[in-house]
Amino acid sequence: MASPKAAGSGTAGFRSLAFSEDRTGGQPTGKPHTVLITGFGPFPGVARNVSGELAVHLARLARARHPDIEFAGAVLPVDWMEAPVSLTRLILKHRPAIALHFGVSARATGFVIETLAHNAAVHLPDESGRHAPSTRLIAGDRPHRTATLPVRRIVRSLTDAGYPARLSQDPGRYLCNAVMYYSLKCAVRTLPRTRTGFIHIPATLDPGVQGQRSEIGWGDALEGGLRTIDVCVRGVLETQQTPAR
């Protein structure tokens, strides 16, 4: 996620969406697997965060595409304190086989598939004006955690379809990085078979707006997101015997 630049609007409206796509109330659906898809609400400098909208839309579309799998879409607050709490609740509630997180970046022109999350936080305010309580996300924990989704296959699938996509080891040190790190940590501690990853998309999905150099639009983000889900379903759910890293 890009560093904040100016005051943005609140996340109250987006918080109301956080569980709106969960049609099960947390109860068993009879489906053997769940895919959790998250994005973010607005934050300083980004009054409309398309990653949250993308997560909710992808969950809805993916249900029709993969009827034997449950999909939960959620919008996380850009808040140093609330985001990890909301994320943990979602993971424990849905116990997903796959946790796919999206965020925006001013540096991204296409799909940027992150491979590393860092145990570090930048001294920048969140949507509520708060700063991270420490430069470390989790004191005493390892400095890095590695994405457990099939990241190279995701990139290959996207580029084969003509979408700009690349791997990255630098998700920044803002809330995108924090959510990726917390999600990987949570999986290790509670759901070791969960596979987790993070994808950055352009901040506007609209070439030329606010100086952005986006090479993809909203339709591309949806189609690319669905292709990513297809790869994850094939690469993860069909190989559940693969040991966790």
C-alpha angles and dihedrals in degrees: 000000000000119000114264118259107179142003113293135191124279126269098230093110093046094048088061088061095053095096100015093103093052102100095174101063086228091298123131113275099193089247113122098221140036128202116204115205120187138181134169139260122231124301136181108309095013111074092172115040109196093193091073092050090047093053093052094045093046092052090053095047094043092057090066091044095049107026094173092061129070117228126199120192120197140175115218123207116245091238127128092218103033102041097067091044093050091045094051091050091051093049094047091045098049100025089208126205087209129030111192116182128192131195139163130250132186087215095057119095094172138355113331111192110202119218102180135044118199129218091231139098131205121228097248129122124254127220090285093050094252126132127220108274091231142011086245121067094208117015114233094008125124117286096237140022124200126228111251099202118099092266098171092051089050091054092046092050092049096046092046087057091051099256121134107248136158143166121253136190094193116072090163122246100269128095096300091061091042094053092048091050095046092046093052091046092049091051092052093050101041113008109028092175093059113109115213137192144156132221127193120209129186114285096239108020083214117103114233097010112130089353093298120154096208116167094190134058134205094279091050091050090053095046093043090048091052091049088052091052090049090054092047093049092050096040099042113023093044093051103045090144090070109110117244116252 
